[in-house]
Amino acid sequence: MLFNYTIDGFENIQHQDYFALQQINDKLMSLYRSHGYHQISTPTFETYDLYVNEDSIPSDDLFKLVNHQGKVLVLKPDATLPVTRMAAMNHPNAEDIIKFSYETNIYRNFSSPEIIKKEITQIGIEYFGNDSPECDGEVIALAIRSLLENGIEDVHIDLGHVGFINFLFDDLAFSTKEKATLFKYIENKNIGDIADYLGKLALPDDKKAIILKLPLLYGEPKAVAEEMAALCINDKMRQVVEKISEIYAHLEVIGLSQYVSFDLGFTNQMNYYSDINFKGYINSCGEPVISGGRYNHLSEKFGIPRPACGFAIDLLKVIDYMEQHQLLPLDNETVHVILYEPTDKAGAYKLADELRQAGKIAEVFIIKTTVTDQVKTLHQNPLYKNARIYYLRDKKLELEKNAEFLCIDKIPTESEVE
């Protein structure tokens, strides 16, 4: 019967996971704040017009509705666009440095049958107004530290650049369809299909040889950078090699380069990325838990030319991993439960207030059946696994221990109970 009231793709978050979610959120927001990021929030609903011309999000993947004024709205399918809009509205000076952090839910009505989850909890940062390798390095470093500071050491970042292949393809004057086909084959590392497809194109053999090497441009950064340099046929490609090498050098300086590999063959669904892009993995997980990159032209949509770089973390994927590896922060705080007889109501509530003023958790229940039955019911409830149960009758306080009640003069400390 209850399954009639659930919706595929949307999850309930149980109390322990929600406690962990809050703890992780607080830890990450503190990390970002220590680097100068200011926490903000954008609406759950956005105008359909904001996304209608964004090729990165198909219209069929949007949850749409019409308000009473006839305006088409969508449940927010992406965090970066609304944050960029907020930065443009509140900071119209294109020279401003703006550093935002956020925690939000995004919604995608994925048509793909293998993608089930439609509500995604994200936390992330956006750094506006800085186009330097140091900015990119800071963003990537915070992506790495976001996992390390939660006890996840099996971290791996794939760092790429959307320009390297695009500048090559532009020079070779490929059509949009030819680019899309080759991008798909390159991302899948499918050299056989690339060779077959190139065989149908009127292209010099030396240029075909370059394209066939593109899927192999991944691995140890310095070795990949040398391979990239050997494949450059124009200055823009050489500038990509220089830029991505500078970012890696910055990560070496701050001691995080060991977590980074280069991969010039992957793409990102969000087509607003204009420069570097990266994905963050926990090595035992198949799917990325972090996605980010540089989007230098997105703010122009709102009339403000401003470079930017950022990332988002799929928090529930991270929590799933942490739960499987016993890394989740647990809510093990003691709950003080006071059971009382009707004549002891005032004393029970006074005692509970004293506990709360001392920073403790206290709950109060009147005896409705028998104290034995209520204690048994509490012990069977997983929400009360850390409960310490008291019984107040005739103004005398008793502590339950192993189904027996012991008279006490005051609430004992943790060590006294042990």
Backbone hydrogen bonds in HBPLUS format (Angstrom, degrees):
<---DONOR---> <-ACCEPTOR-->    atom                        ^
c    i                          cat <-CA-CA->   ^        H-A-AA   ^      H-
h    n   atom  resd res      DA  || num        DHA   H-A  angle D-A-AA Bond
n    s   type  num  typ     dist DA aas  dist angle  dist       angle   num
A0004-ASN N   A0001-MET O   3.05 MM   3  5.68 157.8  2.10 115.0 121.8     1
A0005-TYR N   A0002-LEU O   2.96 MM   3  5.61 164.1  1.98 118.9 124.2     2
A0006-THR N   A0003-PHE O   3.39 MM   3  5.34 166.4  2.41 108.5 107.2     3
A0010-PHE N   A0007-ILE O   3.27 MM   3  5.91 156.7  2.33 142.8 141.2     4
A0118-LYS N   A0009-GLY O   2.82 MM 109  4.77 174.6  1.83 126.1 128.0     5
A0018-TYR N   A0014-GLN O   2.79 MM   4  6.00 154.1  1.86 157.6 166.5     6
A0019-PHE N   A0015-HIS O   2.83 MM   4  5.98 154.0  1.90 145.3 152.3     7
A0020-ALA N   A0016-GLN O   2.94 MM   4  6.20 160.4  1.98 146.6 151.9     8
A0021-LEU N   A0017-ASP O   2.75 MM   4  5.97 153.1  1.82 143.7 151.9     9
A0022-GLN N   A0018-TYR O   2.92 MM   4  6.18 157.8  1.97 149.3 153.7    10
A0023-GLN N   A0019-PHE O   2.98 MM   4  6.25 160.0  2.02 150.2 155.9    11
A0024-ILE N   A0020-ALA O   2.83 MM   4  6.02 167.4  1.85 158.2 161.2    12
A0025-ASN N   A0021-LEU O   2.88 MM   4  5.95 159.3  1.92 144.7 151.4    13
A0026-ASP N   A0022-GLN O   2.87 MM   4  6.06 161.9  1.90 149.1 153.7    14
A0027-LYS N   A0023-GLN O   2.98 MM   4  6.19 158.1  2.02 145.8 152.1    15
A0028-LEU N   A0024-ILE O   2.88 MM   4  6.10 163.0  1.91 154.7 159.0    16
A0029-MET N   A0025-ASN O   2.85 MM   4  6.00 164.6  1.88 154.0 158.8    17
A0030-SER N   A0026-ASP O   2.99 MM   4  6.08 149.8  2.09 141.6 149.6    18
A0031-LEU N   A0027-LYS O   2.98 MM   4  6.26 149.3  2.08 140.8 149.6    19
A0032-TYR N   A0028-LEU O   2.84 MM   4  6.15 163.8  1.87 156.7 160.1    20
A0033-ARG N   A0029-MET O   2.86 MM   4  5.95 156.5  1.92 142.2 149.4    21
A0034-SER N   A0030-SER O   3.02 MM   4  6.15 147.4  2.13 141.1 149.0    22
A0035-HIS N   A0032-TYR O   2.98 MM   3  5.25 148.6  2.08 104.3 114.2    23
A0037-TYR N   A0032-TYR O   3.06 MM   5  5.37 164.5  2.09 135.0 133.0    24
A0036-GLY N   A0033-ARG O   2.90 MM   3  4.94 163.6  1.93 110.3 112.4    25
A0038-HIS N   A0099-LYS O   2.87 MM  61  6.20 166.6  1.89 140.6 141.0    26
A0101-SER N   A0038-HIS O   2.91 MM  63  5.65 152.8  1.98 126.9 126.1    27
A0040-ILE N   A0101-SER O   2.85 MM  61  6.19 152.7  1.92 166.7 170.1    28
A0076-LYS N   A0044-THR O   2.82 MM  32  5.57 168.3  1.84 171.5 168.0    29
A0046-GLU N   A0074-VAL O   2.90 MM  28  5.42 160.2  1.94 156.4 163.1    30
A0074-VAL N   A0046-GLU O   2.80 MM  28  5.42 154.1  1.87 158.1 163.6    31
A0050-LEU N   A0047-THR O   3.07 MM   3  5.61 149.7  2.17 111.1 118.9    32
A0048-TYR N   A0072-VAL O   3.05 MM  24  5.61 169.2  2.06 141.4 137.9    33
A0051-TYR N   A0048-TYR O   3.01 MM   3  5.61 145.7  2.13 114.2 122.9    34
A0052-VAL N   A0048-TYR O   3.00 MM   4  5.98 130.9  2.24 149.4 163.7    35
A0054-GLU N   A0051-TYR O   2.94 MM   3  5.10 166.8  1.96 115.1 118.3    36
A0057-ILE N   A0054-GLU O   3.34 MM   3  6.10 161.8  2.38 119.9 123.0    37
A0061-ASP N   A0058-PRO O   2.90 MM   3  5.38 152.2  1.97 113.9 122.9    38
A0062-LEU N   A0059-SER O   3.13 MM   3  5.51 165.6  2.15 116.0 118.4    39
A0109-ASN N   A0061-ASP O   2.71 MM  48  4.35 163.3  1.73 131.3 130.5    40
A0075-LEU N   A0063-PHE O   2.99 MM  12  5.53 149.1  2.08 147.2 157.0    41
A0065-LEU N   A0073-LEU O   2.96 MM   8  5.33 151.0  2.05 143.3 145.0    42
A0073-LEU N   A0065-LEU O   2.73 MM   8  5.33 173.3  1.73 167.4 169.6    43
A0067-ASN N   A0071-LYS O   3.02 MM   4  5.56 162.2  2.05 153.5 153.6    44
A0070-GLY N   A0067-ASN O   2.91 MM   3  5.38 164.2  1.93 119.7 123.3    45
A0107-TYR N   A0076-LYS O   2.78 MM  31  5.86 151.5  1.86 136.1 145.7    46
A0083-VAL N   A0079-ALA O   3.19 MM   4  6.34 160.7  2.22 152.4 158.3    47
A0084-THR N   A0080-THR O   2.85 MM   4  6.00 156.1  1.91 153.6 160.5    48
A0085-ARG N   A0081-LEU O   2.93 MM   4  6.19 153.7  1.99 149.8 157.4    49
A0086-MET N   A0082-PRO O   2.90 MM   4  6.17 156.3  1.96 146.3 152.4    50
A0087-ALA N   A0083-VAL O   2.92 MM   4  6.18 158.1  1.97 148.2 153.9    51
A0088-ALA N   A0084-THR O   3.00 MM   4  6.22 155.3  2.06 146.0 152.4    52
A0089-MET N   A0085-ARG O   2.95 MM   4  6.20 156.8  2.00 151.4 157.7    53
A0090-ASN N   A0086-MET O   2.98 MM   4  6.06 167.7  2.00 155.5 158.3    54
A0091-HIS N   A0087-ALA O   2.89 MM   4  5.53 134.5  2.10 138.3 148.2    55
A0096-ASP N   A0093-ASN O   2.99 MM   3  5.65 169.1  2.00 124.1 127.6    56
A0098-ILE N   A0128-PHE O   3.10 MM  30  4.94 164.8  2.12 129.4 133.8    57
A0128-PHE N   A0098-ILE O   2.72 MM  30  4.94 170.6  1.73 162.6 163.3    58
A0100-PHE N   A0126-GLU O   2.95 MM  26  5.29 165.6  1.97 160.2 161.5    59
A0126-GLU N   A0100-PHE O   2.88 MM  26  5.29 153.7  1.95 148.6 151.5    60
A0102-TYR N   A0124-GLY O   3.00 MM  22  5.58 150.5  2.09 151.5 153.5    61
A0124-GLY N   A0102-TYR O   2.99 MM  22  5.58 157.2  2.04 150.3 154.9    62
A0104-THR N   A0122-GLN O   2.87 MM  18  5.42 156.3  1.93 149.4 157.3    63
A0122-GLN N   A0104-THR O   2.74 MM  18  5.42 168.2  1.75 174.1 177.3    64
A0106-ILE N   A0120-ILE O   2.85 MM  14  5.28 156.6  1.90 147.6 154.7    65
A0120-ILE N   A0106-ILE O   2.90 MM  14  5.28 167.9  1.92 154.7 158.8    66
A0108-ARG N   A0118-LYS O   2.95 MM  10  5.00 154.4  2.02 135.8 144.2    67
A0115-ILE N   A0112-SER O   3.22 MM   3  5.65 157.9  2.27 112.4 118.9    68
A0315-LEU N   A0121-THR O   2.93 MM 194  5.72 145.7  2.05 154.4 163.1    69
A0123-ILE N   A0313-ILE O   3.16 MM 190  5.30 144.1  2.30 134.8 145.3    70
A0313-ILE N   A0123-ILE O   2.74 MM 190  5.30 154.2  1.81 149.9 158.5    71
A0125-ILE N   A0311-PHE O   3.13 MM 186  5.79 143.1  2.28 147.5 158.1    72
A0311-PHE N   A0125-ILE O   3.13 MM 186  5.79 147.8  2.24 147.2 155.0    73
A0127-TYR N   A0309-CYS O   2.74 MM 182  5.27 167.0  1.75 160.0 164.6    74
A0309-CYS N   A0127-TYR O   2.93 MM 182  5.27 144.9  2.06 136.6 147.8    75
A0129-GLY N   A0307-PRO O   2.78 MM 178  5.21 161.1  1.82 155.4 153.0    76
A0135-CYS N   A0132-SER O   3.14 MM   3  5.28 127.3  2.43  99.4 111.9    77
A0136-ASP N   A0132-SER O   3.27 MM   4  6.71 164.1  2.30 152.2 154.5    78
A0137-GLY N   A0133-PRO O   2.78 MM   4  5.94 155.1  1.84 144.4 152.6    79
A0138-GLU N   A0134-GLU O   2.86 MM   4  6.04 148.3  1.96 140.9 148.8    80
A0139-VAL N   A0135-CYS O   3.04 MM   4  6.35 162.4  2.07 155.7 159.6    81
A0140-ILE N   A0136-ASP O   2.97 MM   4  6.22 168.9  1.99 155.8 158.5    82
A0141-ALA N   A0137-GLY O   2.84 MM   4  5.89 156.4  1.89 144.1 151.7    83
A0142-LEU N   A0138-GLU O   2.91 MM   4  6.13 155.3  1.98 148.5 154.3    84
A0143-ALA N   A0139-VAL O   3.05 MM   4  6.34 146.8  2.17 144.0 153.2    85
A0144-ILE N   A0140-ILE O   3.04 MM   4  6.37 156.5  2.09 150.3 155.9    86
A0145-ARG N   A0141-ALA O   2.84 MM   4  6.12 167.4  1.86 153.5 157.2    87
A0146-SER N   A0142-LEU O   2.88 MM   4  5.85 139.5  2.04 137.6 147.5    88
A0147-LEU N   A0144-ILE O   3.14 MM   3  5.68 139.5  2.31 110.3 119.5    89
A0148-LEU N   A0144-ILE O   3.07 MM   4  6.37 169.8  2.08 151.9 155.0    90
A0149-GLU N   A0145-ARG O   2.88 MM   4  5.71 167.6  1.89 147.7 150.2    91
A0150-ASN N   A0147-LEU O   3.04 MM   3  5.35 154.5  2.11 109.0 117.1    92
A0152-ILE N   A0147-LEU O   3.12 MM   5  5.27 152.9  2.20 150.4 142.6    93
A0151-GLY N   A0148-LEU O   3.02 MM   3  5.32 148.1  2.12 119.4 117.9    94
A0283-ASN N   A0154-ASP O   2.91 MM 129  5.64 154.4  1.98 147.6 154.9    95
A0156-HIS N   A0281-TYR O   2.92 MM 125  5.08 144.6  2.04 153.6 152.7    96
A0281-TYR N   A0156-HIS O   2.69 MM 125  5.08 171.1  1.70 163.1 166.1    97
A0157-ILE N   A0259-TYR O   2.82 MM 102  6.03 158.5  1.86 166.9 170.0    98
A0261-SER N   A0157-ILE O   2.87 MM 104  6.16 162.0  1.91 174.1 178.3    99
A0158-ASP N   A0279-LYS O   2.89 MM 121  5.32 164.0  1.92 160.6 163.8   100
A0279-LYS N   A0158-ASP O   3.03 MM 121  5.32 150.2  2.12 141.6 150.8   101
A0159-LEU N   A0261-SER O   2.81 MM 102  6.09 168.4  1.82 158.7 162.5   102
A0263-ASP N   A0159-LEU O   2.87 MM 104  5.68 157.7  1.91 133.5 135.4   103
A0160-GLY N   A0277-ASN O   2.79 MM 117  5.30 171.2  1.79 179.1 176.4   104
A0277-ASN N   A0160-GLY O   3.14 MM 117  5.30 156.4  2.20 113.5 117.0   105
A0162-VAL N   A0275-ASP O   2.81 MM 113  5.47 154.5  1.87 162.2 153.9   106
A0167-PHE N   A0163-GLY O   2.72 MM   4  5.63 166.0  1.74 156.7 158.6   107
A0168-LEU N   A0164-PHE O   3.36 MM   4  6.50 145.9  2.49 132.2 140.9   108
A0169-PHE N   A0165-ILE O   2.84 MM   4  6.12 166.3  1.85 158.1 161.3   109
A0170-ASP N   A0166-ASN O   2.77 MM   4  5.96 154.7  1.84 150.8 158.1   110
A0171-ASP N   A0167-PHE O   3.20 MM   4  6.22 154.2  2.27 132.7 139.1   111
A0172-LEU N   A0168-LEU O   3.08 MM   4  6.41 140.1  2.25 141.9 153.3   112
A0174-PHE N   A0169-PHE O   3.29 MM   5  5.77 168.2  2.31 150.2 153.7   113
A0173-ALA N   A0170-ASP O   3.07 MM   3  4.98 156.8  2.12 100.2 107.3   114
A0179-LYS N   A0175-SER O   2.90 MM   4  6.16 160.9  1.94 153.7 158.8   115
A0180-ALA N   A0176-THR O   3.01 MM   4  6.22 165.3  2.04 148.8 152.5   116
A0181-THR N   A0177-LYS O   3.03 MM   4  6.21 161.5  2.06 150.4 155.0   117
A0182-LEU N   A0178-GLU O   3.04 MM   4  6.19 168.0  2.05 151.4 154.7   118
A0183-PHE N   A0179-LYS O   2.81 MM   4  5.97 161.2  1.85 156.5 162.3   119
A0184-LYS N   A0180-ALA O   3.11 MM   4  6.27 159.0  2.15 144.7 149.5   120
A0185-TYR N   A0181-THR O   3.17 MM   4  6.48 161.5  2.21 149.3 153.6   121
A0186-ILE N   A0182-LEU O   2.83 MM   4  6.00 159.7  1.87 154.2 160.3   122
A0187-GLU N   A0183-PHE O   2.89 MM   4  6.03 165.1  1.91 153.6 157.3   123
A0188-ASN N   A0184-LYS O   3.16 MM   4  6.32 149.4  2.26 142.0 149.9   124
A0190-ASN N   A0185-TYR O   2.93 MM   5  5.21 165.1  1.96 161.0 158.8   125
A0189-LYS N   A0186-ILE O   2.97 MM   3  4.93 157.8  2.02 104.6 110.8   126
A0194-ILE N   A0190-ASN O   3.10 MM   4  6.39 153.9  2.17 148.3 156.4   127
A0195-ALA N   A0191-ILE O   2.91 MM   4  6.12 162.2  1.94 152.7 156.6   128
A0196-ASP N   A0192-GLY O   3.02 MM   4  6.29 160.6  2.06 148.1 153.4   129
A0197-TYR N   A0193-ASP O   2.91 MM   4  6.05 160.2  1.95 147.0 152.4   130
A0198-LEU N   A0194-ILE O   2.84 MM   4  6.03 164.6  1.87 155.2 159.5   131
A0199-GLY N   A0195-ALA O   3.03 MM   4  6.16 140.1  2.20 140.8 151.0   132
A0200-LYS N   A0197-TYR O   3.01 MM   3  5.49 154.1  2.08 110.6 118.4   133
A0201-LEU N   A0198-LEU O   2.99 MM   3  5.17 158.6  2.04 107.7 114.7   134
A0203-LEU N   A0201-LEU O   3.02 MM   2  5.61 117.4  2.43 110.2  93.4   135
A0207-LYS N   A0204-PRO O   3.14 MM   3  5.48 128.5  2.42 105.0 117.4   136
A0208-LYS N   A0204-PRO O   3.09 MM   4  6.45 154.5  2.16 150.8 158.7   137
A0209-ALA N   A0205-ASP O   2.95 MM   4  6.15 152.4  2.02 146.6 153.8   138
A0210-ILE N   A0206-ASP O   3.26 MM   4  6.53 144.3  2.40 132.8 140.9   139
A0211-ILE N   A0207-LYS O   3.13 MM   4  6.47 163.8  2.16 151.1 154.0   140
A0212-LEU N   A0208-LYS O   2.99 MM   4  6.23 155.1  2.05 151.3 158.2   141
A0213-LYS N   A0210-ILE O   3.01 MM   3  5.30 143.3  2.15 103.9 114.9   142
A0214-LEU N   A0211-ILE O   3.11 MM   3  5.25 149.4  2.21 103.6 112.7   143
A0216-LEU N   A0213-LYS O   3.04 MM   3  5.43 147.0  2.15 111.4 121.5   144
A0217-LEU N   A0214-LEU O   3.09 MM   3  5.44 168.9  2.10 118.6 120.3   145
A0218-TYR N   A0216-LEU O   2.90 MM   2  5.66 137.0  2.08 103.5  91.2   146
A0264-LEU N   A0217-LEU O   2.94 MM  47  5.61 168.5  1.95 166.0 167.1   147
A0219-GLY N   A0262-PHE O   2.83 MM  43  5.50 144.5  1.96 153.1 158.3   148
A0262-PHE N   A0219-GLY O   3.03 MM  43  5.50 159.8  2.08 161.3 158.1   149
A0224-VAL N   A0220-GLU O   2.99 MM   4  6.16 161.6  2.02 159.9 165.8   150
A0225-ALA N   A0221-PRO O   2.82 MM   4  6.01 158.3  1.87 153.1 159.3   151
A0226-GLU N   A0222-LYS O   3.19 MM   4  6.40 151.2  2.27 140.1 146.4   152
A0227-GLU N   A0223-ALA O   3.12 MM   4  6.46 154.0  2.19 144.0 151.1   153
A0228-MET N   A0224-VAL O   2.79 MM   4  6.08 155.4  1.85 154.9 162.3   154
A0229-ALA N   A0225-ALA O   2.96 MM   4  6.15 161.0  1.99 147.4 152.0   155
A0230-ALA N   A0226-GLU O   3.20 MM   4  6.44 147.6  2.31 141.7 149.4   156
A0231-LEU N   A0228-MET O   2.94 MM   3  5.24 145.7  2.06 107.2 117.7   157
A0238-ARG N   A0234-ASN O   3.31 MM   4  6.66 153.5  2.38 143.3 150.9   158
A0239-GLN N   A0235-ASP O   2.87 MM   4  6.16 147.9  1.97 149.2 158.2   159
A0240-VAL N   A0236-LYS O   3.12 MM   4  6.43 142.8  2.27 140.7 149.8   160
A0241-VAL N   A0237-MET O   3.19 MM   4  6.57 157.5  2.25 147.9 152.6   161
A0242-GLU N   A0238-ARG O   3.03 MM   4  6.33 157.0  2.08 146.3 152.7   162
A0243-LYS N   A0239-GLN O   2.85 MM   4  6.04 159.9  1.89 146.6 152.2   163
A0244-ILE N   A0240-VAL O   2.93 MM   4  6.07 177.9  1.93 162.2 162.1   164
A0245-SER N   A0241-VAL O   3.07 MM   4  6.02 147.4  2.18 138.7 147.7   165
A0246-GLU N   A0242-GLU O   3.01 MM   4  6.20 147.0  2.12 143.9 152.3   166
A0247-ILE N   A0243-LYS O   3.09 MM   4  6.44 154.8  2.16 150.2 156.6   167
A0248-TYR N   A0244-ILE O   3.12 MM   4  6.33 158.4  2.17 139.6 145.2   168
A0249-ALA N   A0245-SER O   2.92 MM   4  6.13 152.7  2.00 142.9 150.8   169
A0250-HIS N   A0246-GLU O   2.99 MM   4  6.27 150.4  2.08 144.8 152.2   170
A0251-LEU N   A0247-ILE O   3.06 MM   4  6.43 154.8  2.13 147.8 154.3   171
A0252-GLU N   A0248-TYR O   2.91 MM   4  6.27 140.9  2.07 144.9 156.4   172
A0253-VAL N   A0249-ALA O   3.06 MM   4  6.38 152.7  2.13 146.3 152.6   173
A0254-ILE N   A0250-HIS O   3.14 MM   4  6.52 153.2  2.21 150.3 156.6   174
A0256-LEU N   A0251-LEU O   2.89 MM   5  5.24 164.1  1.91 157.4 156.4   175
A0255-GLY N   A0252-GLU O   3.20 MM   3  5.10 156.7  2.25  99.7 106.6   176
A0259-TYR N   A0256-LEU O   3.24 MM   3  6.04 169.5  2.25 122.0 125.2   177
A0260-VAL N   A0257-SER O   3.09 MM   3  5.43 169.5  2.10 118.5 120.9   178
A0273-TYR N   A0270-MET O   3.46 MM   3  6.55 172.0  2.47 127.4 127.6   179
A0274-SER N   A0294-ARG O   2.79 MM  20  5.98 154.7  1.85 144.8 153.5   180
A0294-ARG N   A0276-ILE O   2.89 MM  18  5.48 160.1  1.93 151.0 150.7   181
A0278-PHE N   A0292-GLY O   2.87 MM  14  5.35 163.6  1.90 138.0 137.8   182
A0292-GLY N   A0278-PHE O   2.97 MM  14  5.35 157.6  2.02 159.1 156.5   183
A0280-GLY N   A0290-ILE O   2.84 MM  10  4.46 163.5  1.87 122.4 126.5   184
A0289-VAL N   A0280-GLY O   2.80 MM   9  5.78 153.8  1.87 162.4 171.5   185
A0290-ILE N   A0280-GLY O   3.21 MM  10  4.46 146.7  2.33 132.4 130.0   186
A0285-CYS N   A0282-ILE O   2.66 MM   3  5.45 166.8  1.67 140.2 144.1   187
A0314-ASP N   A0289-VAL O   2.86 MM  25  5.30 164.2  1.89 152.4 157.4   188
A0291-SER N   A0312-ALA O   3.06 MM  21  5.64 157.9  2.11 156.6 163.7   189
A0312-ALA N   A0291-SER O   2.94 MM  21  5.64 151.1  2.02 148.6 156.5   190
A0293-GLY N   A0310-GLY O   2.91 MM  17  5.74 153.8  1.98 161.1 169.2   191
A0310-GLY N   A0293-GLY O   3.05 MM  17  5.74 158.3  2.10 148.8 153.1   192
A0295-TYR N   A0308-ALA O   2.91 MM  13  5.48 152.3  1.99 136.4 145.6   193
A0300-GLU N   A0297-HIS O   3.13 MM   3  5.48 143.9  2.27 105.8 116.0   194
A0301-LYS N   A0298-LEU O   3.04 MM   3  5.71 156.1  2.09 116.9 123.4   195
A0302-PHE N   A0299-SER O   2.95 MM   3  5.51 153.7  2.02 113.1 120.7   196
A0304-ILE N   A0299-SER O   3.27 MM   5  5.50 158.5  2.31 138.5 132.1   197
A0303-GLY N   A0300-GLU O   3.01 MM   3  4.81 165.8  2.03 106.2 107.4   198
A0318-VAL N   A0314-ASP O   3.25 MM   4  6.61 156.6  2.31 148.9 155.6   199
A0319-ILE N   A0315-LEU O   2.87 MM   4  6.18 155.2  1.93 150.0 157.5   200
A0320-ASP N   A0316-LEU O   2.93 MM   4  6.07 155.3  2.00 141.4 147.6   201
A0321-TYR N   A0317-LYS O   3.12 MM   4  6.42 158.8  2.16 146.9 151.7   202
A0322-MET N   A0318-VAL O   2.91 MM   4  6.18 165.1  1.94 152.7 157.1   203
A0323-GLU N   A0319-ILE O   2.82 MM   4  5.97 154.1  1.89 152.0 158.6   204
A0324-GLN N   A0320-ASP O   3.10 MM   4  6.32 158.0  2.15 145.9 151.2   205
A0325-HIS N   A0321-TYR O   3.08 MM   4  6.33 136.0  2.29 144.6 156.7   206
A0327-LEU N   A0322-MET O   2.68 MM   5  4.60 176.9  1.68 148.8 147.8   207
A0326-GLN N   A0323-GLU O   3.33 MM   3  5.13 165.7  2.36 106.3 105.5   208
A0332-ASN N   A0330-LEU O   3.11 MM   2  5.69 120.2  2.49 106.5  90.4   209
A0335-VAL N   A0386-ASN O   3.14 MM  51  6.02 160.2  2.18 124.3 130.0   210
A0388-ARG N   A0335-VAL O   2.73 MM  53  6.03 157.8  1.77 160.2 161.8   211
A0336-HIS N   A0361-ILE O   2.91 MM  25  5.99 168.1  1.92 145.9 148.0   212
A0363-GLU N   A0336-HIS O   2.83 MM  27  6.25 156.2  1.89 160.4 164.9   213
A0337-VAL N   A0388-ARG O   2.89 MM  51  6.02 166.1  1.91 149.4 154.2   214
A0390-TYR N   A0337-VAL O   2.70 MM  53  6.04 160.6  1.74 169.8 175.4   215
A0338-ILE N   A0363-GLU O   2.82 MM  25  6.18 167.6  1.84 158.2 161.7   216
A0365-PHE N   A0338-ILE O   2.95 MM  27  6.30 162.6  1.98 158.9 160.6   217
A0339-LEU N   A0390-TYR O   2.84 MM  51  5.98 171.5  1.85 143.6 146.6   218
A0392-LEU N   A0339-LEU O   2.76 MM  53  6.16 163.8  1.79 162.1 167.4   219
A0340-TYR N   A0365-PHE O   3.07 MM  25  6.53 147.0  2.18 152.4 159.3   220
A0367-ILE N   A0340-TYR O   2.93 MM  27  5.82 153.0  2.00 161.1 157.0   221
A0341-GLU N   A0392-LEU O   3.22 MM  51  6.65 149.0  2.32 171.2 176.6   222
A0344-ASP N   A0341-GLU O   2.78 MM   3  5.42 161.2  1.81 127.1 133.7   223
A0348-ALA N   A0344-ASP O   2.99 MM   4  6.19 155.6  2.05 155.1 162.5   224
A0349-TYR N   A0345-LYS O   3.04 MM   4  6.31 165.6  2.06 161.1 163.4   225
A0350-LYS N   A0346-ALA O   3.00 MM   4  6.13 149.4  2.09 145.6 154.6   226
A0351-LEU N   A0347-GLY O   2.97 MM   4  6.10 156.9  2.02 144.5 150.5   227
A0352-ALA N   A0348-ALA O   2.98 MM   4  6.24 155.0  2.05 145.0 152.1   228
A0353-ASP N   A0349-TYR O   3.02 MM   4  6.16 157.1  2.07 141.8 147.3   229
A0354-GLU N   A0350-LYS O   3.07 MM   4  6.34 153.8  2.14 145.6 152.4   230
A0355-LEU N   A0351-LEU O   3.08 MM   4  6.38 153.8  2.15 147.1 153.8   231
A0356-ARG N   A0352-ALA O   2.98 MM   4  6.28 159.3  2.02 151.7 157.2   232
A0357-GLN N   A0353-ASP O   2.91 MM   4  6.10 157.6  1.96 149.9 155.9   233
A0358-ALA N   A0354-GLU O   3.16 MM   4  6.32 130.4  2.41 133.7 145.9   234
A0358-ALA N   A0355-LEU O   3.10 MM   3  5.09 132.7  2.33  94.0 107.3   235
A0360-LYS N   A0355-LEU O   2.88 MM   5  5.21 158.2  1.93 147.3 143.8   236
A0359-GLY N   A0356-ARG O   2.90 MM   3  5.01 156.8  1.95 108.7 112.5   237
A0374-GLN N   A0370-THR O   3.09 MM   4  6.39 162.4  2.12 154.6 159.3   238
A0375-VAL N   A0371-VAL O   2.97 MM   4  6.08 156.5  2.03 146.6 152.7   239
A0376-LYS N   A0372-THR O   3.01 MM   4  6.19 160.1  2.05 146.7 152.4   240
A0377-THR N   A0373-ASP O   2.94 MM   4  6.18 156.3  2.00 147.9 154.2   241
A0378-LEU N   A0374-GLN O   2.98 MM   4  6.17 158.0  2.03 145.4 151.0   242
A0379-HIS N   A0375-VAL O   3.00 MM   4  6.26 160.7  2.04 152.2 156.9   243
A0380-GLN N   A0376-LYS O   3.16 MM   4  6.38 134.6  2.38 140.0 151.5   244
A0380-GLN N   A0377-THR O   3.22 MM   3  5.21 132.7  2.46  94.6 107.2   245
A0381-ASN N   A0378-LEU O   3.10 MM   3  5.23 150.4  2.19 103.5 112.6   246
A0384-TYR N   A0381-ASN O   2.93 MM   3  5.66 165.3  1.95 124.6 129.5   247
A0385-LYS N   A0382-PRO O   3.34 MM   3  5.20 151.6  2.43 112.4 107.7   248
A0387-ALA N   A0384-TYR O   3.12 MM   3  4.96 157.4  2.17 111.0 109.6   249
A0400-GLU N   A0389-ILE O   2.88 MM  11  5.48 178.7  1.88 160.8 160.7   250
A0391-TYR N   A0398-GLU O   2.82 MM   7  5.03 152.6  1.89 139.8 145.7   251
A0398-GLU N   A0391-TYR O   2.88 MM   7  5.03 141.8  2.03 137.5 149.3   252
A0393-ARG N   A0396-LYS O   3.07 MM   3  5.41 159.1  2.11 152.5 154.1   253
A0396-LYS N   A0393-ARG O   2.88 MM   3  5.41 160.6  1.91 116.8 123.5   254
A0408-ILE N   A0397-LEU O   3.05 MM  11  5.88 168.7  2.06 152.2 151.1   255
A0399-LEU N   A0406-LEU O   2.80 MM   7  5.14 160.2  1.84 143.9 147.2   256
A0406-LEU N   A0399-LEU O   2.85 MM   7  5.14 161.4  1.88 137.6 142.2   257
A0401-LYS N   A0404-GLU O   2.67 MM   3  5.27 158.6  1.72 156.2 163.9   258
A0404-GLU N   A0401-LYS O   3.09 MM   3  5.27 152.7  2.17 104.8 113.4   259
A0417-VAL N   A0413-THR O   3.12 MM   4  6.45 147.6  2.23 149.2 157.2   260
A0418-GLU N   A0414-GLU O   3.13 MM   4  6.49 159.8  2.18 151.7 156.8   261
